[in-house]
Amino acid sequence: MVVARRCGVVCVALCLLLLMEASFPLRGESQGEDAVFLDADKVVFEEKTGLAVAEGNVRVRRDVLRVFAHRVEMDSTEQVLSATSEPGKKVTLIQGDRVLTGDSLRYDLSSREGILTGAVGSSPAGDGRVFLRGKQMEVAPVDVARSKGWISSRGSKGVEEDELIGKLSDVSLTTCNERSPHYRLVSRSVVFVPGKRIIAKNPKVYIGEHLLFTYPFDYVVPLDPKERRALLSSFFPLILSDSDKGQGVGIGGPYVWDTGKALLNVAWWSDTGWEGKTTVEQRLNDYWTVWATVEHSYEKASAEKLYRPSWGILHAANGWSASLRWTQREAISIQKKVGETYRGVLWREPEFSLLGPWGRAPLLNAYGRIGVSWGEYEDVQSDVSMNVRRLGAEVHLYSEEQLESYKTFVKSEYKRFWYDDPDSLEQEILDAVFGIRYGWGNVDLATAYVRRWVSGETPMLWDYYRDREDIYQQIDFPAGKNLSFRIRGGYDLTESKLAEMVYSLTLKGGECSRWELTYRNDRAEGDDWIGLSFFITAFPDTPVSFGRRELYDPFALPDGLGEILRREEE
C-alpha cells in the first residue's frame, strides 16, 4: 500500500500508476496522451487491487477533461472513476468552457462514458450562458451518442469526435442565472451537444412558476455564436390590431430541427379575412443557408390578397454577409421619412447584395463598412409595370463618444445607384443621424436630428427618396417595480408637424428577459398598430414578436455592430 500527501513529485509518480492499460507503466510502456493525473490532500493506492482512493480537494485531469470532488475512487484495472461530494458541495466536471456539476459521478476512462447524478450545467449561448438542471446526465463521446440514437449524423456534423455529448433526464433550462428564473423550459429528456446545440424533447414553457404551454415538437437551442435565435421562440396565440386590416387573432411559431427551422403563422382579420405565411430555412453548413417563403397576404395599395412566394440563399463568414433572393408579388412597406410610408408590389428577379465586415475607420474614431448590390426588378405601379436593372454601392459609418454625463453618436449611410435606363439615370442618397443620450435623475432622454440629401433620379417608385429633415425626442422613465414607460415623438421639420408618436411599456424579468408592448400612432397617414415582443437578454437581436411591424428607430445601432461593441466593452 502506498500513502501520499500533496507533493508534486509524488503525485507525478502516482499518476504513472493510473494510466490506461495501453500506457500502464508496470507493463514497461511510456506515458502518453491518455495519462490521468490525480492530486488530493490524501491518496491511498493498493498495488494488489489497483484501487486508488483520494480524499480532500481531489483534482483529476486527463487531456482537456477536469474533475473536482471531495472523494474519488479510481480502479486502474477496470479504468473506472467514481467521484462523490461532501454535504453542501458538488462534484464538478469541466471540458473546455463547459461546466457541469452534480452530486456524484461514475466515469469509464476507457469508453469515456459516465453518469452524473443531480446534474447542473452551463454553456456559452448568445451574449450570456444557458443553464441546465437535471435528475441525471449520461455522457458519451460523439460516436457512442450516435449509436445510442441521442443525435443523428447530421446533428453531430461539425462536432469534434473527442467531445462529450450529454443526455439529461427531467431537465430545466434557462438563461437566467437565478434561484427562481423568470422563464424556463422543462423537458423529460434533453441532449446537450457542447458548443453547438441543446435538443429538448417537447418542452413545457414556464413564465415564473406558471405553465404557459407545451411545445408540440422537439426544440433546438443554438449554442453556436453564429446562430442568434432566441431560447424561447415558440407557438403563441396572437391578438392583433392593424389600421389596414382591423382586429385579428391567430397563432404562429417554429418547428425546429438540428440544421434548420420552419416558421408558420396563420391569422384572421376582421376586415381582410384569413392570411398565412410559411418560411423554411435549411443550413447547408456553417456559412450557407437556403430559405423559401410562401405567404397569402393583403396589400393595401392594390387592395389584393395574393400568394407571394420568395426564396434565396444566405452566406455569412468572418463578418461578411451576402444574400441572393427572388421575390414575386412582394408586398413592400418602406418608411421613407417620419409620417411617410411607401406601399406597393415588387418583383426581384433576382437581387444580390454583399456587405463587408465592420472595421475601424481612420477618421473620428469611427466604425465603417462597405457594400455592393445588383438586381433586376419589376416595379408594379398603378398604371404600368416597369422592368429595371440596378447596380449599387454603399458606405456605412458609425461613431460614438461617451462623456461624463452623456453620450453622443453619429451614423451615416451613403448610397449610389446606377440604372439600366435609356436616360442613364443615377441616384445618390446620403443619410445622417446626429444624436445625444443623456439623463435627468431617473429619466433617460435621447434626441436625434435626422437629415437626408438626395440627388439624381430613379425610374422606379419603391426606391425613390427625397430630402428629409426630422427630429426625434425619446423619454424613458420608471413606472413601477421592473416597469418602465417610453415615449418617442417624430417631428417633420420640413412640414412643421408632429408626424409620429410611439409608446412602449416594458416589464423586466430581472436581468434575463423583458416584455415590451408597443403602440404606434401615425399622425400623418393613420398607419396605427399594436405589437407585443419578448426579449431574452442573452439573445437581444432575436425577440419573439406578435403584431409588431418594422419601425424606424434613429437611436438603434446599425445591424451587426452591437455585438462588436459589446465584445469591446468586455
C-alpha positions as CSV (number, residue, x, y, z in Angstrom):
1,M,0.0,0.0,0.0
2,V,1.2,3.5,-0.9
3,V,0.1,6.6,1.0
4,A,1.0,10.1,-0.3
5,R,0.2,13.6,0.8
6,R,0.1,16.6,-1.6
7,C,3.5,16.7,-3.2
8,G,4.4,17.4,-6.8
9,V,7.0,14.7,-7.2
10,V,4.9,12.0,-5.5
11,C,1.7,13.0,-7.5
12,V,3.5,12.6,-10.8
13,A,4.9,9.3,-9.8
14,L,1.5,8.1,-8.6
15,C,-0.3,9.2,-11.8
16,L,2.0,7.0,-13.8
17,L,0.4,4.1,-11.9
18,L,-3.1,5.3,-13.0
19,L,-2.7,5.3,-16.8
20,M,-5.0,3.5,-19.1
21,E,-4.0,-0.1,-20.0
22,A,-2.2,1.0,-23.1
23,S,0.3,3.1,-21.2
24,F,0.4,1.3,-17.8
25,P,4.0,1.8,-16.5
26,L,4.1,-1.6,-14.9
27,R,3.9,-3.0,-18.4
28,G,7.0,-1.1,-19.3
29,E,5.3,1.5,-21.6
30,S,5.8,5.2,-21.6
31,Q,3.3,8.0,-20.6
32,G,1.0,9.0,-23.5
33,E,-1.9,11.4,-24.2
34,D,-4.2,9.3,-22.1
35,A,-2.4,9.9,-18.8
36,V,-4.6,10.5,-15.8
37,F,-3.2,13.0,-13.2
38,L,-4.5,12.7,-9.6
39,D,-3.9,15.2,-6.8
40,A,-5.5,15.4,-3.4
41,D,-4.9,16.0,0.3
42,K,-4.6,12.3,0.8
43,V,-4.2,9.4,-1.7
44,V,-4.1,5.7,-0.8
45,F,-3.1,3.2,-3.5
46,E,-3.5,-0.6,-3.2
47,E,-0.9,-2.1,-5.6
48,K,-2.5,-5.6,-5.4
49,T,-6.0,-4.4,-6.4
50,G,-5.0,-1.4,-8.5
51,L,-7.5,0.7,-6.5
52,A,-6.7,4.3,-5.6
53,V,-8.7,6.3,-3.1
54,A,-8.2,10.1,-2.9
55,E,-9.9,12.4,-0.3
56,G,-9.9,16.1,0.2
57,N,-9.8,18.7,-2.6
58,V,-9.4,16.0,-5.2
59,R,-8.4,17.0,-8.7
60,V,-8.3,14.7,-11.7
61,R,-7.0,15.7,-15.1
62,R,-7.0,13.8,-18.4
63,D,-6.4,15.9,-21.6
64,V,-9.0,18.7,-21.6
65,L,-11.2,16.9,-19.0
66,R,-11.1,18.1,-15.4
67,V,-12.9,16.6,-12.4
68,F,-13.0,18.2,-8.9
69,A,-14.5,16.3,-6.0
70,H,-14.2,15.6,-2.2
71,R,-13.6,11.9,-2.7
72,V,-12.5,9.8,-5.8
73,E,-12.1,6.1,-6.1
74,M,-10.2,5.0,-9.2
75,D,-9.9,1.4,-10.4
76,S,-6.9,1.3,-12.7
77,T,-7.7,-2.2,-13.8
78,E,-11.3,-1.5,-14.8
79,Q,-10.4,2.1,-15.6
80,V,-13.5,3.4,-13.8
81,L,-13.6,6.6,-11.7
82,S,-16.2,7.2,-9.0
83,A,-16.4,10.7,-7.5
84,T,-18.6,11.9,-4.7
85,S,-19.2,15.3,-3.0
86,E,-19.4,16.2,0.7
87,P,-22.6,17.7,2.1
88,G,-23.4,21.1,0.6
89,K,-20.9,20.8,-2.2
90,K,-20.8,19.4,-5.7
91,V,-18.7,17.2,-8.0
92,T,-17.5,19.4,-10.9
93,L,-16.8,18.2,-14.4
94,I,-15.2,20.6,-16.8
95,Q,-14.4,20.2,-20.5
96,G,-13.3,23.3,-22.3
97,D,-15.6,26.2,-21.4
98,R,-18.5,23.8,-20.5
99,V,-19.1,23.3,-16.8
100,L,-21.2,20.5,-15.2
101,T,-21.7,19.8,-11.5
102,G,-23.6,17.1,-9.7
103,D,-23.8,15.1,-6.5
104,S,-21.8,12.1,-7.8
105,L,-20.0,10.9,-10.9
106,R,-19.2,7.5,-12.3
107,Y,-17.0,7.7,-15.4
108,D,-15.3,5.0,-17.5
109,L,-11.9,6.3,-18.6
110,S,-11.7,3.7,-21.4
111,S,-15.1,4.2,-23.1
112,R,-15.4,7.8,-21.9
113,E,-19.0,7.1,-20.8
114,G,-20.4,8.1,-17.5
115,I,-23.3,9.2,-15.4
116,L,-23.5,12.4,-13.4
117,T,-26.4,12.5,-10.8
118,G,-28.1,15.7,-9.8
119,A,-26.6,17.4,-12.8
120,V,-26.3,21.1,-13.1
121,G,-24.5,22.7,-16.1
122,S,-23.9,25.8,-18.1
123,S,-22.5,26.7,-21.6
124,P,-22.0,29.9,-23.5
125,A,-25.1,30.9,-25.6
126,G,-25.6,34.2,-27.4
127,D,-24.4,37.1,-25.2
128,G,-24.8,35.0,-22.0
129,R,-25.0,31.4,-20.9
130,V,-27.7,28.7,-20.9
131,F,-28.1,26.9,-17.5
132,L,-29.3,23.3,-17.2
133,R,-30.5,21.3,-14.2
134,G,-31.5,17.6,-14.4
135,K,-32.0,14.5,-12.4
136,Q,-29.0,12.9,-14.0
137,M,-26.8,13.2,-17.1
138,E,-25.3,10.4,-19.2
139,V,-22.2,11.5,-21.1
140,A,-20.6,9.7,-24.0
141,P,-18.3,10.5,-27.0
142,V,-19.9,11.5,-30.3
143,D,-19.7,8.1,-31.9
144,V,-21.4,6.4,-28.9
145,A,-24.0,9.1,-28.8
146,R,-24.9,8.5,-32.4
147,S,-25.1,4.7,-31.9
148,K,-27.4,5.2,-29.0
149,G,-29.7,7.5,-31.1
150,W,-29.1,10.6,-29.0
151,I,-28.2,12.6,-32.1
152,S,-28.2,12.0,-35.8
153,S,-25.2,12.0,-38.1
154,R,-26.4,15.4,-39.4
155,G,-26.9,16.7,-35.9
156,S,-23.3,15.8,-35.0
157,K,-21.8,17.5,-38.0
158,G,-19.1,19.9,-37.1
159,V,-18.7,18.5,-33.6
160,E,-15.2,17.2,-32.7
161,E,-15.1,13.5,-32.2
162,D,-13.5,13.8,-28.8
163,E,-16.3,16.0,-27.4
164,L,-18.6,14.5,-24.8
165,I,-22.3,14.6,-25.6
166,G,-24.7,14.7,-22.7
167,K,-28.2,13.3,-22.3
168,L,-30.2,14.7,-19.3
169,S,-33.4,13.5,-17.8
170,D,-36.1,15.6,-16.1
171,V,-34.4,18.9,-17.2
172,S,-35.0,22.6,-16.6
173,L,-33.1,25.0,-18.9
174,T,-33.0,28.8,-18.9
175,T,-30.6,31.8,-19.5
176,C,-31.5,33.2,-16.1
177,N,-28.7,32.6,-13.5
178,E,-31.1,33.0,-10.6
179,R,-32.5,30.6,-8.0
180,S,-36.1,31.3,-9.3
181,P,-35.7,32.1,-13.0
182,H,-38.3,34.3,-14.7
183,Y,-38.7,31.8,-17.5
184,R,-37.6,28.3,-18.2
185,L,-38.1,25.3,-20.4
186,V,-38.8,21.9,-18.7
187,S,-38.3,18.7,-20.6
188,R,-38.2,15.0,-19.7
189,S,-35.2,14.5,-22.0
190,V,-32.5,16.8,-23.3
191,V,-29.4,16.1,-25.4
192,F,-26.5,18.5,-24.8
193,V,-24.1,18.9,-27.8
194,P,-21.3,21.2,-26.4
195,G,-20.7,24.3,-28.3
196,K,-23.4,23.5,-30.9
197,R,-27.0,23.0,-29.6
198,I,-29.3,21.7,-26.9
199,I,-32.2,19.5,-28.1
200,A,-35.2,19.5,-25.8
201,K,-37.9,16.9,-26.1
202,N,-41.4,18.5,-26.2
203,P,-40.5,21.1,-23.5
204,K,-43.1,22.9,-21.4
205,V,-42.7,26.7,-21.2
206,Y,-43.0,28.3,-17.8
207,I,-43.1,32.0,-17.0
208,G,-42.1,32.1,-13.4
209,E,-44.0,29.2,-11.8
210,H,-46.9,29.3,-14.3
211,L,-47.1,26.9,-17.2
212,L,-47.7,28.8,-20.4
213,F,-48.0,25.9,-22.9
214,T,-46.3,22.7,-24.0
215,Y,-44.2,22.9,-27.2
216,P,-45.6,20.3,-29.7
217,F,-42.2,19.3,-31.2
218,D,-38.5,18.8,-30.2
219,Y,-36.9,22.3,-29.7
220,V,-33.3,23.2,-30.6
221,V,-31.5,25.8,-28.5
222,P,-28.4,27.1,-30.5
223,L,-25.1,27.4,-28.7
224,D,-23.1,28.3,-31.8
225,P,-22.4,32.1,-31.7
226,K,-23.2,32.2,-35.5
227,E,-26.8,31.4,-34.6
228,R,-28.7,34.2,-32.8
229,R,-32.0,32.5,-32.4
230,A,-33.6,33.2,-29.0
231,L,-34.0,30.4,-26.4
232,L,-37.8,31.0,-26.2
233,S,-39.3,31.1,-29.7
234,S,-42.4,29.0,-29.9
235,F,-46.1,28.8,-30.7
236,F,-48.1,31.6,-29.1
237,P,-51.7,32.7,-29.6
238,L,-51.8,36.1,-31.2
239,I,-54.1,39.1,-30.6
240,L,-53.6,41.7,-33.3
241,S,-54.6,45.2,-34.3
242,D,-53.8,46.9,-37.5
243,S,-55.3,50.0,-39.1
244,D,-55.2,48.4,-42.6
245,K,-56.7,45.0,-41.6
246,G,-58.7,45.7,-38.5
247,Q,-58.6,43.4,-35.4
248,G,-57.1,39.9,-35.7
249,V,-56.4,36.6,-33.9
250,G,-54.0,33.9,-34.9
251,I,-51.2,31.5,-33.9
252,G,-47.6,31.3,-35.0
253,G,-44.2,29.8,-34.2
254,P,-41.5,27.4,-35.5
255,Y,-40.8,23.8,-35.9
256,V,-37.0,23.4,-35.3
257,W,-34.6,20.7,-36.2
258,D,-30.8,20.3,-35.9
259,T,-29.9,22.3,-39.0
260,G,-32.9,24.5,-39.7
261,K,-36.5,25.5,-38.9
262,A,-39.9,26.1,-40.4
263,L,-42.0,29.1,-39.3
264,L,-45.8,29.1,-39.6
265,N,-48.1,32.0,-39.0
266,V,-51.9,32.0,-39.5
267,A,-54.2,34.9,-38.7
268,W,-57.8,36.0,-39.3
269,W,-58.5,39.8,-39.7
270,S,-61.9,41.4,-39.3
271,D,-61.5,43.5,-42.5
272,T,-59.4,41.2,-44.8
273,G,-60.1,37.6,-43.7
274,W,-57.5,34.8,-43.5
275,E,-53.8,35.3,-44.0
276,G,-50.9,32.8,-43.7
277,K,-47.2,32.6,-44.0
278,T,-44.7,29.7,-44.0
279,T,-40.9,30.0,-44.1
280,V,-38.4,27.2,-44.3
281,E,-34.7,27.7,-43.5
282,Q,-32.1,24.9,-44.0
283,R,-28.5,25.4,-43.0
284,L,-26.2,23.7,-45.5
285,N,-23.0,24.3,-43.4
286,D,-21.6,26.9,-41.1
287,Y,-21.6,29.5,-43.8
288,W,-24.5,28.8,-46.2
289,T,-28.3,28.8,-45.6
290,V,-31.1,28.4,-48.1
291,W,-34.7,29.6,-47.4
292,A,-38.1,29.8,-49.0
293,T,-41.3,31.6,-48.1
294,V,-44.9,31.4,-49.2
295,E,-47.4,33.9,-47.8
296,H,-51.0,34.6,-48.6
297,S,-51.5,38.3,-47.6
298,Y,-53.3,41.5,-48.2
299,E,-51.6,44.5,-49.8
300,K,-53.1,47.9,-49.2
301,A,-52.1,49.8,-52.3
302,S,-53.5,47.2,-54.7
303,A,-56.3,46.1,-52.3
304,E,-55.4,42.5,-53.3
305,K,-54.8,39.4,-51.3
306,L,-52.5,37.1,-53.2
307,Y,-49.9,34.3,-52.8
308,R,-46.4,35.9,-52.6
309,P,-43.6,33.4,-52.8
310,S,-39.9,34.2,-52.3
311,W,-36.7,32.2,-51.9
312,G,-32.9,32.7,-51.7
313,I,-29.6,31.8,-50.2
314,L,-27.6,33.5,-47.5
315,H,-23.9,33.5,-46.7
316,A,-22.1,34.7,-43.6
317,A,-18.4,34.3,-42.6
318,N,-15.9,36.5,-40.8
319,G,-18.2,39.5,-40.7
320,W,-19.0,39.3,-44.4
321,S,-22.7,38.7,-45.4
322,A,-24.2,38.0,-48.8
323,S,-27.7,37.4,-50.0
324,L,-29.2,36.3,-53.3
325,R,-33.1,36.3,-53.4
326,W,-36.0,36.1,-55.7
327,T,-39.5,37.5,-54.8
328,Q,-42.8,37.5,-56.7
329,R,-45.7,39.9,-55.9
330,E,-43.8,41.1,-52.8
331,A,-45.9,43.5,-50.7
332,I,-43.4,46.1,-49.5
333,S,-43.8,48.8,-46.9
334,I,-40.9,51.2,-46.6
335,Q,-40.9,54.2,-44.2
336,K,-39.3,56.9,-46.3
337,K,-39.4,59.5,-43.6
338,V,-41.4,60.3,-40.4
339,G,-45.0,60.2,-41.4
340,E,-44.4,58.9,-44.9
341,T,-44.6,55.2,-45.9
342,Y,-44.5,53.8,-49.4
343,R,-46.6,50.7,-50.1
344,G,-46.5,48.7,-53.3
345,V,-45.8,45.4,-55.1
346,L,-42.3,44.4,-56.3
347,W,-40.7,41.5,-58.1
348,R,-37.0,40.8,-57.6
349,E,-35.6,38.6,-60.4
350,P,-33.1,38.3,-58.6
351,E,-31.4,40.7,-56.2
352,F,-27.8,40.2,-54.9
353,S,-26.2,42.1,-52.0
354,L,-22.8,41.9,-50.3
355,L,-21.8,43.7,-47.1
356,G,-18.3,43.7,-45.7
357,P,-17.4,43.4,-42.0
358,W,-17.4,46.3,-39.7
359,G,-13.9,47.7,-39.1
360,R,-12.2,50.7,-37.6
361,A,-12.4,53.8,-39.9
362,P,-9.4,56.1,-40.0
363,L,-11.4,59.2,-39.0
364,L,-13.5,60.2,-35.9
365,N,-12.7,57.0,-34.1
366,A,-15.5,55.5,-36.2
367,Y,-16.5,52.1,-37.4
368,G,-17.2,51.6,-41.1
369,R,-18.1,49.0,-43.7
370,I,-18.9,48.9,-47.4
371,G,-21.3,47.0,-49.6
372,V,-22.4,46.4,-53.2
373,S,-25.7,45.3,-54.7
374,W,-27.2,44.3,-58.1
375,G,-30.7,43.4,-59.1
376,E,-33.4,43.1,-61.7
377,Y,-36.7,44.5,-60.6
378,E,-40.3,44.7,-61.8
379,D,-41.8,47.7,-60.1
380,V,-45.7,47.4,-60.2
381,Q,-47.2,50.9,-60.4
382,S,-50.8,51.9,-60.7
383,D,-51.0,52.1,-64.5
384,V,-47.8,50.4,-65.7
385,S,-45.2,47.9,-64.7
386,M,-41.5,48.8,-65.2
387,N,-38.5,46.4,-65.6
388,V,-35.2,47.9,-64.4
389,R,-31.7,46.7,-63.6
390,R,-29.9,48.5,-60.8
391,L,-26.3,48.5,-59.6
392,G,-25.5,49.9,-56.2
393,A,-22.6,50.8,-53.9
394,E,-22.8,51.9,-50.3
395,V,-20.7,53.1,-47.3
396,H,-21.8,52.9,-43.7
397,L,-20.1,54.9,-40.8
398,Y,-20.8,55.0,-37.1
399,S,-19.1,56.9,-34.3
400,E,-19.9,57.5,-30.6
401,E,-18.3,59.3,-27.7
402,Q,-19.0,58.6,-24.1
403,L,-18.6,61.7,-21.9
404,E,-19.2,62.1,-18.2
405,S,-23.0,62.5,-18.2
406,Y,-24.0,62.0,-21.8
407,K,-23.1,60.0,-25.0
408,T,-23.1,61.5,-28.5
409,F,-23.3,59.4,-31.7
410,V,-23.2,60.0,-35.4
411,K,-24.2,57.4,-38.0
412,S,-24.4,57.9,-41.8
413,E,-25.0,55.9,-45.0
414,Y,-24.0,56.9,-48.5
415,K,-25.6,55.0,-51.4
416,R,-25.3,55.5,-55.1
417,F,-27.3,53.6,-57.7
418,W,-26.9,53.2,-61.5
419,Y,-29.9,52.2,-63.5
420,D,-30.2,50.4,-66.9
421,D,-32.3,53.1,-68.4
422,P,-32.4,55.0,-71.7
423,D,-31.8,58.2,-69.9
424,S,-28.8,56.8,-67.9
425,L,-30.4,57.7,-64.6
426,E,-28.4,57.7,-61.4
427,Q,-29.4,58.5,-57.8
428,E,-27.3,59.4,-54.8
429,I,-28.6,59.3,-51.2
430,L,-26.8,60.5,-48.1
431,D,-28.5,59.8,-44.7
432,A,-27.1,61.2,-41.5
433,V,-28.2,61.0,-37.8
434,F,-26.7,63.2,-35.1
435,G,-27.8,62.1,-31.7
436,I,-27.2,62.5,-28.0
437,R,-28.2,60.4,-25.0
438,Y,-28.4,62.0,-21.5
439,G,-30.1,61.6,-18.2
440,W,-32.1,63.7,-15.7
441,G,-32.5,61.9,-12.4
442,N,-34.2,58.6,-13.1
443,V,-35.3,59.7,-16.5
444,D,-33.3,58.7,-19.6
445,L,-33.6,61.1,-22.6
446,A,-32.3,61.0,-26.2
447,T,-32.5,63.4,-29.1
448,A,-31.7,62.7,-32.7
449,Y,-31.6,65.0,-35.7
450,V,-32.1,63.1,-39.0
451,R,-31.1,64.6,-42.3
452,R,-31.2,63.2,-45.9
453,W,-29.8,64.7,-49.1
454,V,-30.9,63.2,-52.4
455,S,-29.6,64.0,-55.9
456,G,-30.4,62.4,-59.3
457,E,-33.4,60.3,-60.3
458,T,-34.7,56.7,-60.3
459,P,-37.2,55.2,-62.8
460,M,-38.9,53.2,-60.0
461,L,-41.2,54.2,-57.2
462,W,-40.1,51.8,-54.4
463,D,-36.6,53.2,-54.2
464,Y,-37.5,56.8,-54.8
465,Y,-36.4,59.0,-52.0
466,R,-36.5,62.8,-51.4
467,D,-34.8,65.1,-48.9
468,R,-35.8,64.8,-45.3
469,E,-35.3,66.8,-42.1
470,D,-36.8,65.3,-38.9
471,I,-36.1,65.5,-35.2
472,Y,-36.9,62.7,-32.7
473,Q,-37.2,63.0,-29.0
474,Q,-37.3,60.0,-26.7
475,I,-38.1,59.9,-22.9
476,D,-37.7,56.7,-20.8
477,F,-38.8,56.7,-17.2
478,P,-39.6,54.1,-14.4
479,A,-43.3,53.4,-13.9
480,G,-43.0,50.9,-11.0
481,K,-41.0,47.9,-9.9
482,N,-39.3,46.4,-13.0
483,L,-41.7,48.5,-15.1
484,S,-40.7,51.4,-17.4
485,F,-42.5,53.6,-20.0
486,R,-41.0,55.1,-23.1
487,I,-42.4,57.8,-25.4
488,R,-40.9,58.7,-28.7
489,G,-42.1,61.5,-31.0
490,G,-41.1,62.2,-34.5
491,Y,-41.4,65.8,-35.8
492,D,-41.2,66.7,-39.5
493,L,-39.2,69.9,-39.7
494,T,-39.9,70.4,-43.4
495,E,-43.7,70.5,-43.0
496,S,-43.6,71.7,-39.4
497,K,-45.9,69.0,-37.9
498,L,-45.8,66.2,-35.4
499,A,-46.0,63.1,-37.6
500,E,-45.5,60.1,-35.3
501,M,-45.8,59.0,-31.7
502,V,-44.6,55.6,-30.3
503,Y,-45.5,54.4,-26.8
504,S,-43.8,51.4,-25.2
505,L,-44.4,49.7,-21.9
506,T,-41.6,47.4,-20.7
507,L,-41.7,44.8,-18.0
508,K,-38.3,43.4,-17.0
509,G,-37.9,39.9,-15.7
510,G,-34.7,40.6,-13.7
511,E,-31.6,40.8,-15.8
512,C,-32.5,37.9,-18.2
513,S,-35.7,38.9,-20.0
514,R,-38.3,41.6,-20.7
515,W,-41.7,42.1,-22.3
516,E,-42.4,45.1,-24.4
517,L,-45.9,46.3,-25.5
518,T,-45.7,49.0,-28.3
519,Y,-48.4,51.2,-29.8
520,R,-47.5,53.2,-32.9
521,N,-49.7,56.3,-33.6
522,D,-49.1,57.5,-37.2
523,R,-50.5,61.1,-37.1
524,A,-49.8,61.7,-40.7
525,E,-51.2,58.7,-42.5
526,G,-53.2,56.8,-39.9
527,D,-51.0,53.7,-40.1
528,D,-51.5,52.6,-36.5
529,W,-50.7,49.2,-34.9
530,I,-50.1,47.5,-31.6
531,G,-47.3,44.9,-31.1
532,L,-46.0,42.7,-28.3
533,S,-42.4,41.5,-28.1
534,F,-40.5,39.2,-25.7
535,F,-36.7,39.7,-25.4
536,I,-34.2,37.4,-23.8
537,T,-31.1,39.3,-22.7
538,A,-28.7,36.6,-24.0
539,F,-30.3,36.9,-27.5
540,P,-31.1,40.6,-27.7
541,D,-31.3,40.7,-31.6
542,T,-33.9,38.0,-31.9
543,P,-37.1,38.9,-30.0
544,V,-40.3,36.9,-30.2
545,S,-42.8,39.4,-31.7
546,F,-46.5,39.4,-32.3
547,G,-48.2,42.1,-34.5
548,R,-45.1,44.3,-34.4
549,R,-44.1,46.0,-37.7
550,E,-40.7,47.3,-38.8
551,L,-40.3,50.7,-37.3
552,Y,-37.6,53.2,-38.0
553,D,-35.5,53.9,-34.8
554,P,-32.8,56.6,-35.1
555,F,-31.3,55.5,-31.8
556,A,-30.7,51.9,-32.8
557,L,-27.2,50.6,-33.6
558,P,-26.5,49.7,-37.2
559,D,-27.0,45.9,-38.0
560,G,-24.1,43.8,-36.9
561,L,-22.4,46.4,-34.9
562,G,-24.0,45.8,-31.4
563,E,-22.1,42.5,-30.9
564,I,-18.8,44.1,-31.8
565,L,-19.3,47.0,-29.3
566,R,-20.4,44.6,-26.6
567,R,-17.2,42.5,-27.0
568,E,-15.0,45.6,-26.9
569,E,-16.7,46.7,-23.6
570,E,-15.9,43.4,-22.1
